[in-house]
Amino acid sequence: MKIDSSHDFGTRECPSCGVRVPANENRCPICHYPFPVKSTLSRSAPLIALVLLLIFLALLLPLFL
Ligand SMILES: [Zn+2]
């Protein structure tokens, strides 16, 4: 299978200058706007903290009964 270097990964619009930037670029080639990197870890971190808090509260609850 031939690897096509011009393969279209899709584009996204630069929020700074509005130019179409290839989706695999993490920086705008025109104005050098850095695209925010999506991290699954930082997105799920508040949920993990909430679950840990609920477990902590569930363990403490018998002390107040
Ligand atoms: Zn730009």
N, CA, C, O and the ligand as a Tripos MOL2 file, in Angstrom:
@<TRIPOS>MOLECULE
protein
  261   259    66     0     0
PROTEIN
NO_CHARGES

@<TRIPOS>ATOM
      1 N           0.8400   -1.1990    0.0000 N.3       1 MET1
      2 CA          0.0000    0.0000    0.0000 C.3       1 MET1
      3 C           0.8800    1.2560    0.0000 C.2       1 MET1
      4 O           1.7870    1.3990    0.8210 O.2       1 MET1
      5 N           0.5960    2.1370   -0.9190 N.am      2 LYS2
      6 CA          1.3800    3.3640   -1.0820 C.3       2 LYS2
      7 C           0.9620    4.4130   -0.0500 C.2       2 LYS2
      8 O          -0.2270    4.6630    0.1510 O.2       2 LYS2
      9 N           1.9340    5.0080    0.5850 N.am      3 ILE3
     10 CA          1.6350    6.0770    1.5510 C.3       3 ILE3
     11 C           1.5910    7.4100    0.8080 C.2       3 ILE3
     12 O           2.5760    7.8420    0.2090 O.2       3 ILE3
     13 N           0.4420    8.0400    0.8610 N.am      4 ASP4
     14 CA          0.2520    9.3040    0.1770 C.3       4 ASP4
     15 C           0.5290   10.4550    1.1550 C.2       4 ASP4
     16 O          -0.2350   10.6790    2.0940 O.2       4 ASP4
     17 N           1.6130   11.1680    0.9260 N.am      5 SER5
     18 CA          1.9900   12.2480    1.8440 C.3       5 SER5
     19 C           1.0250   13.4250    1.7870 C.2       5 SER5
     20 O           0.9780   14.2420    2.7070 O.2       5 SER5
     21 N           0.2510   13.5110    0.6990 N.am      6 SER6
     22 CA         -0.7080   14.6050    0.5780 C.3       6 SER6
     23 C          -2.0940   14.1800    1.0510 C.2       6 SER6
     24 O          -3.0930   14.8270    0.7370 O.2       6 SER6
     25 N          -2.1440   13.0840    1.8120 N.am      7 HIS7
     26 CA         -3.4140   12.5980    2.3360 C.3       7 HIS7
     27 C          -4.1170   13.6840    3.1440 C.2       7 HIS7
     28 O          -3.4990   14.3560    3.9690 O.2       7 HIS7
     29 N          -5.4040   13.8460    2.9000 N.am      8 ASP8
     30 CA         -6.1780   14.8840    3.5630 C.3       8 ASP8
     31 C          -6.6760   14.4000    4.9230 C.2       8 ASP8
     32 O          -7.5550   13.5420    5.0050 O.2       8 ASP8
     33 N          -6.1150   14.9510    5.9660 N.am      9 PHE9
     34 CA         -6.5410   14.6050    7.3270 C.3       9 PHE9
     35 C          -7.7240   15.4660    7.7670 C.2       9 PHE9
     36 O          -8.2040   15.3520    8.8940 O.2       9 PHE9
     37 N          -8.1840   16.3250    6.8660 N.am     10 GLY10
     38 CA         -9.2240   17.2740    7.2210 C.3      10 GLY10
     39 C          -8.5980   18.5940    7.6440 C.2      10 GLY10
     40 O          -7.4030   18.6660    7.9320 O.2      10 GLY10
     41 N          -9.4000   19.6100    7.6780 N.am     11 THR11
     42 CA         -8.8840   20.9190    8.0650 C.3      11 THR11
     43 C          -9.7260   21.5040    9.1890 C.2      11 THR11
     44 O         -10.8690   21.1000    9.4030 O.2      11 THR11
     45 N          -9.1540   22.4420    9.8870 N.am     12 ARG12
     46 CA         -9.8980   23.1930   10.8970 C.3      12 ARG12
     47 C          -9.5650   24.6580   10.7070 C.2      12 ARG12
     48 O          -8.4880   25.0110   10.2250 O.2      12 ARG12
     49 N         -10.5010   25.5010   11.0930 N.am     13 GLU13
     50 CA        -10.3230   26.9190   10.8670 C.3      13 GLU13
     51 C          -9.5650   27.5570   12.0230 C.2      13 GLU13
     52 O          -9.8930   27.3410   13.1900 O.2      13 GLU13
     53 N          -8.5530   28.3410   11.6870 N.am     14 CYS14
     54 CA         -7.7880   29.0470   12.7140 C.3      14 CYS14
     55 C          -8.6890   30.0960   13.3600 C.2      14 CYS14
     56 O          -9.2250   30.9490   12.6530 O.2      14 CYS14
     57 N          -8.8740   30.0610   14.6890 N.am     15 PRO15
     58 CA         -9.7490   31.0440   15.3450 C.3      15 PRO15
     59 C          -9.1460   32.4370   15.3650 C.2      15 PRO15
     60 O          -9.8380   33.4140   15.6500 O.2      15 PRO15
     61 N          -7.8630   32.5290   15.0630 N.am     16 SER16
     62 CA         -7.1730   33.8180   15.0990 C.3      16 SER16
     63 C          -7.2570   34.5550   13.7640 C.2      16 SER16
     64 O          -7.6250   35.7290   13.7230 O.2      16 SER16
     65 N          -6.9130   33.8580   12.6570 N.am     17 CYS17
     66 CA         -6.8920   34.5340   11.3590 C.3      17 CYS17
     67 C          -7.8870   33.9480   10.3650 C.2      17 CYS17
     68 O          -8.0800   34.5120    9.2880 O.2      17 CYS17
     69 N          -8.5260   32.8230   10.7020 N.am     18 GLY18
     70 CA         -9.5930   32.2740    9.8690 C.3      18 GLY18
     71 C          -9.1340   31.4080    8.7200 C.2      18 GLY18
     72 O          -9.9690   30.9460    7.9420 O.2      18 GLY18
     73 N          -7.8450   31.1680    8.5770 N.am     19 VAL19
     74 CA         -7.3420   30.3550    7.4740 C.3      19 VAL19
     75 C          -7.6160   28.8750    7.7570 C.2      19 VAL19
     76 O          -7.6840   28.4640    8.9160 O.2      19 VAL19
     77 N          -7.7760   28.0670    6.6850 N.am     20 ARG20
     78 CA         -7.9680   26.6320    6.8560 C.3      20 ARG20
     79 C          -6.6040   25.9940    7.0890 C.2      20 ARG20
     80 O          -5.6890   26.1250    6.2760 O.2      20 ARG20
     81 N          -6.4920   25.3050    8.2110 N.am     21 VAL21
     82 CA         -5.2240   24.6880    8.6000 C.3      21 VAL21
     83 C          -5.4220   23.1800    8.6150 C.2      21 VAL21
     84 O          -6.4390   22.7090    9.1250 O.2      21 VAL21
     85 N          -4.4660   22.3890    8.0630 N.am     22 PRO22
     86 CA         -4.5890   20.9280    8.1400 C.3      22 PRO22
     87 C          -4.7430   20.4750    9.5930 C.2      22 PRO22
     88 O          -4.0870   21.0020   10.4920 O.2      22 PRO22
     89 N          -5.6210   19.4890    9.8090 N.am     23 ALA23
     90 CA         -5.9410   19.0520   11.1730 C.3      23 ALA23
     91 C          -4.7400   18.4580   11.8990 C.2      23 ALA23
     92 O          -4.7080   18.4180   13.1290 O.2      23 ALA23
     93 N          -3.7450   17.9940   11.1260 N.am     24 ASN24
     94 CA         -2.5720   17.4040   11.7870 C.3      24 ASN24
     95 C          -1.5290   18.4480   12.1720 C.2      24 ASN24
     96 O          -0.4990   18.1200   12.7610 O.2      24 ASN24
     97 N          -1.8060   19.7160   11.8320 N.am     25 GLU25
     98 CA         -0.9180   20.8090   12.2630 C.3      25 GLU25
     99 C          -1.4180   21.3020   13.6250 C.2      25 GLU25
    100 O          -2.6180   21.5060   13.8130 O.2      25 GLU25
    101 N          -0.4990   21.4910   14.5690 N.am     26 ASN26
    102 CA         -0.9310   22.0040   15.8710 C.3      26 ASN26
    103 C          -0.6170   23.4850   16.0350 C.2      26 ASN26
    104 O          -0.7460   24.0430   17.1250 O.2      26 ASN26
    105 N          -0.2000   24.1180   14.9280 N.am     27 ARG27
    106 CA          0.0910   25.5440   14.9580 C.3      27 ARG27
    107 C          -0.2680   26.1420   13.6030 C.2      27 ARG27
    108 O           0.0350   25.5600   12.5620 O.2      27 ARG27
    109 N          -0.9090   27.2950   13.6190 N.am     28 CYS28
    110 CA         -1.2990   27.9460   12.3660 C.3      28 CYS28
    111 C          -0.0560   28.3960   11.6150 C.2      28 CYS28
    112 O           0.7830   29.0900   12.1890 O.2      28 CYS28
    113 N           0.0900   28.0120   10.3170 N.am     29 PRO29
    114 CA          1.2800   28.4090    9.5540 C.3      29 PRO29
    115 C           1.2900   29.8880    9.2070 C.2      29 PRO29
    116 O           2.3330   30.4300    8.8450 O.2      29 PRO29
    117 N           0.1370   30.5500    9.3130 N.am     30 ILE30
    118 CA          0.0490   31.9690    8.9450 C.3      30 ILE30
    119 C           0.3420   32.8720   10.1430 C.2      30 ILE30
    120 O           1.2290   33.7240   10.0830 O.2      30 ILE30
    121 N          -0.4100   32.6810   11.2330 N.am     31 CYS31
    122 CA         -0.2600   33.5760   12.3860 C.3      31 CYS31
    123 C           0.3720   32.8780   13.5870 C.2      31 CYS31
    124 O           0.5560   33.4940   14.6370 O.2      31 CYS31
    125 N           0.7090   31.5820   13.4340 N.am     32 HIS32
    126 CA          1.3620   30.7900   14.4820 C.3      32 HIS32
    127 C           0.5070   30.6320   15.7350 C.2      32 HIS32
    128 O           1.0160   30.4720   16.8450 O.2      32 HIS32
    129 N          -0.8200   30.6830   15.5230 N.am     33 TYR33
    130 CA         -1.7220   30.4400   16.6470 C.3      33 TYR33
    131 C          -1.6020   28.9760   17.0840 C.2      33 TYR33
    132 O          -1.7720   28.0790   16.2590 O.2      33 TYR33
    133 N          -1.3140   28.7170   18.3610 N.am     34 PRO34
    134 CA         -1.2170   27.3260   18.8210 C.3      34 PRO34
    135 C          -2.5900   26.7410   19.0990 C.2      34 PRO34
    136 O          -3.3250   27.2480   19.9470 O.2      34 PRO34
    137 N          -2.9420   25.6710   18.3880 N.am     35 PHE35
    138 CA         -4.2200   25.0180   18.6190 C.3      35 PHE35
    139 C          -4.1650   24.2540   19.9350 C.2      35 PHE35
    140 O          -3.1790   23.5750   20.2210 O.2      35 PHE35
    141 N          -5.2160   24.3620   20.7330 N.am     36 PRO36
    142 CA         -5.2110   23.6170   21.9980 C.3      36 PRO36
    143 C          -5.1980   22.1230   21.7470 C.2      36 PRO36
    144 O          -5.9580   21.6180   20.9210 O.2      36 PRO36
    145 N          -4.3430   21.4220   22.4530 N.am     37 VAL37
    146 CA         -4.2250   19.9740   22.2990 C.3      37 VAL37
    147 C          -5.2540   19.3120   23.2010 C.2      37 VAL37
    148 O          -5.2930   19.5380   24.4110 O.2      37 VAL37
    149 N          -6.0900   18.4820   22.5730 N.am     38 LYS38
    150 CA         -7.1200   17.7990   23.3420 C.3      38 LYS38
    151 C          -6.5110   16.6320   24.1150 C.2      38 LYS38
    152 O          -5.8980   15.7390   23.5310 O.2      38 LYS38
    153 N          -6.6830   16.6500   25.3970 N.am     39 SER39
    154 CA         -6.1550   15.5870   26.2440 C.3      39 SER39
    155 C          -7.2990   14.8720   26.9410 C.2      39 SER39
    156 O          -8.1060   15.4960   27.6300 O.2      39 SER39
    157 N          -7.3640   13.5680   26.7600 N.am     40 THR40
    158 CA         -8.4250   12.7890   27.4030 C.3      40 THR40
    159 C          -8.2030   12.7300   28.9030 C.2      40 THR40
    160 O          -9.1540   12.5920   29.6720 O.2      40 THR40
    161 N          -6.9330   12.8340   29.3240 N.am     41 LEU41
    162 CA         -6.6160   12.7710   30.7510 C.3      41 LEU41
    163 C          -7.1720   13.9720   31.4970 C.2      41 LEU41
    164 O          -7.8160   13.8240   32.5350 O.2      41 LEU41
    165 N          -6.9170   15.1810   30.9540 N.am     42 SER42
    166 CA         -7.3650   16.3930   31.6310 C.3      42 SER42
    167 C          -8.8830   16.5160   31.5800 C.2      42 SER42
    168 O          -9.4840   17.1660   32.4350 O.2      42 SER42
    169 N          -9.5160   15.8840   30.5620 N.am     43 ARG43
    170 CA        -10.9650   15.9740   30.4540 C.3      43 ARG43
    171 C         -11.6380   15.0530   31.4840 C.2      43 ARG43
    172 O         -12.6940   15.3940   32.0190 O.2      43 ARG43
    173 N         -11.0290   13.8820   31.7640 N.am     44 SER44
    174 CA        -11.6350   12.9360   32.6840 C.3      44 SER44
    175 C         -11.1770   13.1420   34.1220 C.2      44 SER44
    176 O         -11.7450   12.5430   35.0350 O.2      44 SER44
    177 N         -10.1610   13.9780   34.3440 N.am     45 ALA45
    178 CA         -9.6230   14.2050   35.6930 C.3      45 ALA45
    179 C         -10.6630   14.7230   36.6790 C.2      45 ALA45
    180 O         -10.7200   14.2120   37.7980 O.2      45 ALA45
    181 N         -11.4960   15.7170   36.3260 N.am     46 PRO46
    182 CA        -12.5130   16.1740   37.2900 C.3      46 PRO46
    183 C         -13.5040   15.0850   37.6560 C.2      46 PRO46
    184 O         -13.9830   15.0420   38.7900 O.2      46 PRO46
    185 N         -13.8210   14.2020   36.7140 N.am     47 LEU47
    186 CA        -14.7430   13.0950   36.9710 C.3      47 LEU47
    187 C         -14.1310   12.0950   37.9520 C.2      47 LEU47
    188 O         -14.8170   11.6080   38.8520 O.2      47 LEU47
    189 N         -12.8550   11.7900   37.7830 N.am     48 ILE48
    190 CA        -12.1400   10.8850   38.6940 C.3      48 ILE48
    191 C         -12.1030   11.4960   40.0960 C.2      48 ILE48
    192 O         -12.3080   10.7910   41.0840 O.2      48 ILE48
    193 N         -11.8410   12.8030   40.1870 N.am     49 ALA49
    194 CA        -11.8100   13.4990   41.4750 C.3      49 ALA49
    195 C         -13.1760   13.4270   42.1520 C.2      49 ALA49
    196 O         -13.2550   13.2410   43.3660 O.2      49 ALA49
    197 N         -14.2520   13.5730   41.3770 N.am     50 LEU50
    198 CA        -15.6120   13.5170   41.9220 C.3      50 LEU50
    199 C         -15.9260   12.1240   42.4570 C.2      50 LEU50
    200 O         -16.5070   11.9870   43.5340 O.2      50 LEU50
    201 N         -15.5450   11.0900   41.7090 N.am     51 VAL51
    202 CA        -15.7720    9.7070   42.1260 C.3      51 VAL51
    203 C         -15.0040    9.4120   43.4170 C.2      51 VAL51
    204 O         -15.5440    8.7960   44.3350 O.2      51 VAL51
    205 N         -13.7480    9.8510   43.4850 N.am     52 LEU52
    206 CA        -12.9340    9.6500   44.6930 C.3      52 LEU52
    207 C         -13.5480   10.3720   45.8880 C.2      52 LEU52
    208 O         -13.5300    9.8540   47.0040 O.2      52 LEU52
    209 N         -14.0950   11.5740   45.6560 N.am     53 LEU53
    210 CA        -14.7370   12.3390   46.7240 C.3      53 LEU53
    211 C         -15.9720   11.6010   47.2440 C.2      53 LEU53
    212 O         -16.2030   11.5420   48.4520 O.2      53 LEU53
    213 N         -16.7680   11.0350   46.3220 N.am     54 LEU54
    214 CA        -17.9720   10.2890   46.7070 C.3      54 LEU54
    215 C         -17.6140    9.0380   47.5030 C.2      54 LEU54
    216 O         -18.2940    8.7050   48.4740 O.2      54 LEU54
    217 N         -16.5450    8.3420   47.0960 N.am     55 ILE55
    218 CA        -16.0840    7.1560   47.8340 C.3      55 ILE55
    219 C         -15.6220    7.5690   49.2310 C.2      55 ILE55
    220 O         -15.9190    6.8900   50.2150 O.2      55 ILE55
    221 N         -14.8980    8.6820   49.3130 N.am     56 PHE56
    222 CA        -14.4020    9.2050   50.5820 C.3      56 PHE56
    223 C         -15.5610    9.5450   51.5140 C.2      56 PHE56
    224 O         -15.5250    9.2260   52.7030 O.2      56 PHE56
    225 N         -16.6000   10.2020   50.9600 N.am     57 LEU57
    226 CA        -17.7740   10.5730   51.7520 C.3      57 LEU57
    227 C         -18.5440    9.3330   52.2030 C.2      57 LEU57
    228 O         -19.0570    9.2940   53.3210 O.2      57 LEU57
    229 N         -18.6270    8.3230   51.3390 N.am     58 ALA58
    230 CA        -19.3220    7.0810   51.6700 C.3      58 ALA58
    231 C         -18.6250    6.3460   52.8080 C.2      58 ALA58
    232 O         -19.2770    5.7040   53.6310 O.2      58 ALA58
    233 N         -17.2730    6.4440   52.8540 N.am     59 LEU59
    234 CA        -16.5010    5.8180   53.9270 C.3      59 LEU59
    235 C         -16.6510    6.5900   55.2460 C.2      59 LEU59
    236 O         -16.6220    5.9970   56.3250 O.2      59 LEU59
    237 N         -16.8080    7.9050   55.1490 N.am     60 LEU60
    238 CA        -16.9360    8.7430   56.3410 C.3      60 LEU60
    239 C         -18.3620    8.7390   56.9120 C.2      60 LEU60
    240 O         -18.5550    8.9770   58.1040 O.2      60 LEU60
    241 N         -19.3490    8.4710   56.0640 N.am     61 LEU61
    242 CA        -20.7540    8.5550   56.4530 C.3      61 LEU61
    243 C         -21.1060    7.7500   57.6960 C.2      61 LEU61
    244 O         -21.8270    8.2740   58.5440 O.2      61 LEU61
    245 N         -20.6440    6.5030   57.8630 N.am     62 PRO62
    246 CA        -20.9820    5.7320   59.0650 C.3      62 PRO62
    247 C         -20.5160    6.3940   60.3610 C.2      62 PRO62
    248 O         -21.0870    6.1290   61.4180 O.2      62 PRO62
    249 N         -19.4970    7.2460   60.3030 N.am     63 LEU63
    250 CA        -18.9830    7.9210   61.5020 C.3      63 LEU63
    251 C         -19.9840    8.9320   62.0480 C.2      63 LEU63
    252 O         -19.9520    9.2550   63.2350 O.2      63 LEU63
    253 N         -20.8750    9.4340   61.1900 N.am     64 PHE64
    254 CA        -21.8240   10.4570   61.6020 C.3      64 PHE64
    255 C         -23.1910    9.8710   61.9110 C.2      64 PHE64
    256 O         -24.1100   10.6100   62.2650 O.2      64 PHE64
    257 N         -23.3440    8.5600   61.7840 N.am     65 LEU65
    258 CA        -24.6530    7.9490   62.0410 C.3      65 LEU65
    259 C         -24.7460    7.4030   63.4720 C.2      65 LEU65
    260 O         -25.7780    6.8560   63.8590 O.2      65 LEU65
    261 ZN         -3.9710   31.7000   11.9830 Zn       66 ZN66
@<TRIPOS>BOND
     1     1     2 1
     2     2     3 1
     3     3     4 2
     4     3     5 am
     5     5     6 1
     6     6     7 1
     7     7     8 2
     8     7     9 am
     9     9    10 1
    10    10    11 1
    11    11    12 2
    12    11    13 am
    13    13    14 1
    14    14    15 1
    15    15    16 2
    16    15    17 am
    17    17    18 1
    18    18    19 1
    19    19    20 2
    20    19    21 am
    21    21    22 1
    22    22    23 1
    23    23    24 2
    24    23    25 am
    25    25    26 1
    26    26    27 1
    27    27    28 2
    28    27    29 am
    29    29    30 1
    30    30    31 1
    31    31    32 2
    32    31    33 am
    33    33    34 1
    34    34    35 1
    35    35    36 2
    36    35    37 am
    37    37    38 1
    38    38    39 1
    39    39    40 2
    40    39    41 am
    41    41    42 1
    42    42    43 1
    43    43    44 2
    44    43    45 am
    45    45    46 1
    46    46    47 1
    47    47    48 2
    48    47    49 am
    49    49    50 1
    50    50    51 1
    51    51    52 2
    52    51    53 am
    53    53    54 1
    54    54    55 1
    55    55    56 2
    56    55    57 am
    57    57    58 1
    58    58    59 1
    59    59    60 2
    60    59    61 am
    61    61    62 1
    62    62    63 1
    63    63    64 2
    64    63    65 am
    65    65    66 1
    66    66    67 1
    67    67    68 2
    68    67    69 am
    69    69    70 1
    70    70    71 1
    71    71    72 2
    72    71    73 am
    73    73    74 1
    74    74    75 1
    75    75    76 2
    76    75    77 am
    77    77    78 1
    78    78    79 1
    79    79    80 2
    80    79    81 am
    81    81    82 1
    82    82    83 1
    83    83    84 2
    84    83    85 am
    85    85    86 1
    86    86    87 1
    87    87    88 2
    88    87    89 am
    89    89    90 1
    90    90    91 1
    91    91    92 2
    92    91    93 am
    93    93    94 1
    94    94    95 1
    95    95    96 2
    96    95    97 am
    97    97    98 1
    98    98    99 1
    99    99   100 2
   100    99   101 am
   101   101   102 1
   102   102   103 1
   103   103   104 2
   104   103   105 am
   105   105   106 1
   106   106   107 1
   107   107   108 2
   108   107   109 am
   109   109   110 1
   110   110   111 1
   111   111   112 2
   112   111   113 am
   113   113   114 1
   114   114   115 1
   115   115   116 2
   116   115   117 am
   117   117   118 1
   118   118   119 1
   119   119   120 2
   120   119   121 am
   121   121   122 1
   122   122   123 1
   123   123   124 2
   124   123   125 am
   125   125   126 1
   126   126   127 1
   127   127   128 2
   128   127   129 am
   129   129   130 1
   130   130   131 1
   131   131   132 2
   132   131   133 am
   133   133   134 1
   134   134   135 1
   135   135   136 2
   136   135   137 am
   137   137   138 1
   138   138   139 1
   139   139   140 2
   140   139   141 am
   141   141   142 1
   142   142   143 1
   143   143   144 2
   144   143   145 am
   145   145   146 1
   146   146   147 1
   147   147   148 2
   148   147   149 am
   149   149   150 1
   150   150   151 1
   151   151   152 2
   152   151   153 am
   153   153   154 1
   154   154   155 1
   155   155   156 2
   156   155   157 am
   157   157   158 1
   158   158   159 1
   159   159   160 2
   160   159   161 am
   161   161   162 1
   162   162   163 1
   163   163   164 2
   164   163   165 am
   165   165   166 1
   166   166   167 1
   167   167   168 2
   168   167   169 am
   169   169   170 1
   170   170   171 1
   171   171   172 2
   172   171   173 am
   173   173   174 1
   174   174   175 1
   175   175   176 2
   176   175   177 am
   177   177   178 1
   178   178   179 1
   179   179   180 2
   180   179   181 am
   181   181   182 1
   182   182   183 1
   183   183   184 2
   184   183   185 am
   185   185   186 1
   186   186   187 1
   187   187   188 2
   188   187   189 am
   189   189   190 1
   190   190   191 1
   191   191   192 2
   192   191   193 am
   193   193   194 1
   194   194   195 1
   195   195   196 2
   196   195   197 am
   197   197   198 1
   198   198   199 1
   199   199   200 2
   200   199   201 am
   201   201   202 1
   202   202   203 1
   203   203   204 2
   204   203   205 am
   205   205   206 1
   206   206   207 1
   207   207   208 2
   208   207   209 am
   209   209   210 1
   210   210   211 1
   211   211   212 2
   212   211   213 am
   213   213   214 1
   214   214   215 1
   215   215   216 2
   216   215   217 am
   217   217   218 1
   218   218   219 1
   219   219   220 2
   220   219   221 am
   221   221   222 1
   222   222   223 1
   223   223   224 2
   224   223   225 am
   225   225   226 1
   226   226   227 1
   227   227   228 2
   228   227   229 am
   229   229   230 1
   230   230   231 1
   231   231   232 2
   232   231   233 am
   233   233   234 1
   234   234   235 1
   235   235   236 2
   236   235   237 am
   237   237   238 1
   238   238   239 1
   239   239   240 2
   240   239   241 am
   241   241   242 1
   242   242   243 1
   243   243   244 2
   244   243   245 am
   245   245   246 1
   246   246   247 1
   247   247   248 2
   248   247   249 am
   249   249   250 1
   250   250   251 1
   251   251   252 2
   252   251   253 am
   253   253   254 1
   254   254   255 1
   255   255   256 2
   256   255   257 am
   257   257   258 1
   258   258   259 1
   259   259   260 2
@<TRIPOS>SUBSTRUCTURE
     1 MET1         2 RESIDUE 1 A MET
     2 LYS2         6 RESIDUE 1 A LYS
     3 ILE3        10 RESIDUE 1 A ILE
     4 ASP4        14 RESIDUE 1 A ASP
     5 SER5        18 RESIDUE 1 A SER
     6 SER6        22 RESIDUE 1 A SER
     7 HIS7        26 RESIDUE 1 A HIS
     8 ASP8        30 RESIDUE 1 A ASP
     9 PHE9        34 RESIDUE 1 A PHE
    10 GLY10       38 RESIDUE 1 A GLY
    11 THR11       42 RESIDUE 1 A THR
    12 ARG12       46 RESIDUE 1 A ARG
    13 GLU13       50 RESIDUE 1 A GLU
    14 CYS14       54 RESIDUE 1 A CYS
    15 PRO15       58 RESIDUE 1 A PRO
    16 SER16       62 RESIDUE 1 A SER
    17 CYS17       66 RESIDUE 1 A CYS
    18 GLY18       70 RESIDUE 1 A GLY
    19 VAL19       74 RESIDUE 1 A VAL
    20 ARG20       78 RESIDUE 1 A ARG
    21 VAL21       82 RESIDUE 1 A VAL
    22 PRO22       86 RESIDUE 1 A PRO
    23 ALA23       90 RESIDUE 1 A ALA
    24 ASN24       94 RESIDUE 1 A ASN
    25 GLU25       98 RESIDUE 1 A GLU
    26 ASN26      102 RESIDUE 1 A ASN
    27 ARG27      106 RESIDUE 1 A ARG
    28 CYS28      110 RESIDUE 1 A CYS
    29 PRO29      114 RESIDUE 1 A PRO
    30 ILE30      118 RESIDUE 1 A ILE
    31 CYS31      122 RESIDUE 1 A CYS
    32 HIS32      126 RESIDUE 1 A HIS
    33 TYR33      130 RESIDUE 1 A TYR
    34 PRO34      134 RESIDUE 1 A PRO
    35 PHE35      138 RESIDUE 1 A PHE
    36 PRO36      142 RESIDUE 1 A PRO
    37 VAL37      146 RESIDUE 1 A VAL
    38 LYS38      150 RESIDUE 1 A LYS
    39 SER39      154 RESIDUE 1 A SER
    40 THR40      158 RESIDUE 1 A THR
    41 LEU41      162 RESIDUE 1 A LEU
    42 SER42      166 RESIDUE 1 A SER
    43 ARG43      170 RESIDUE 1 A ARG
    44 SER44      174 RESIDUE 1 A SER
    45 ALA45      178 RESIDUE 1 A ALA
    46 PRO46      182 RESIDUE 1 A PRO
    47 LEU47      186 RESIDUE 1 A LEU
    48 ILE48      190 RESIDUE 1 A ILE
    49 ALA49      194 RESIDUE 1 A ALA
    50 LEU50      198 RESIDUE 1 A LEU
    51 VAL51      202 RESIDUE 1 A VAL
    52 LEU52      206 RESIDUE 1 A LEU
    53 LEU53      210 RESIDUE 1 A LEU
    54 LEU54      214 RESIDUE 1 A LEU
    55 ILE55      218 RESIDUE 1 A ILE
    56 PHE56      222 RESIDUE 1 A PHE
    57 LEU57      226 RESIDUE 1 A LEU
    58 ALA58      230 RESIDUE 1 A ALA
    59 LEU59      234 RESIDUE 1 A LEU
    60 LEU60      238 RESIDUE 1 A LEU
    61 LEU61      242 RESIDUE 1 A LEU
    62 PRO62      246 RESIDUE 1 A PRO
    63 LEU63      250 RESIDUE 1 A LEU
    64 PHE64      254 RESIDUE 1 A PHE
    65 LEU65      258 RESIDUE 1 A LEU
    66 ZN66       261 GROUP 0 **** ****
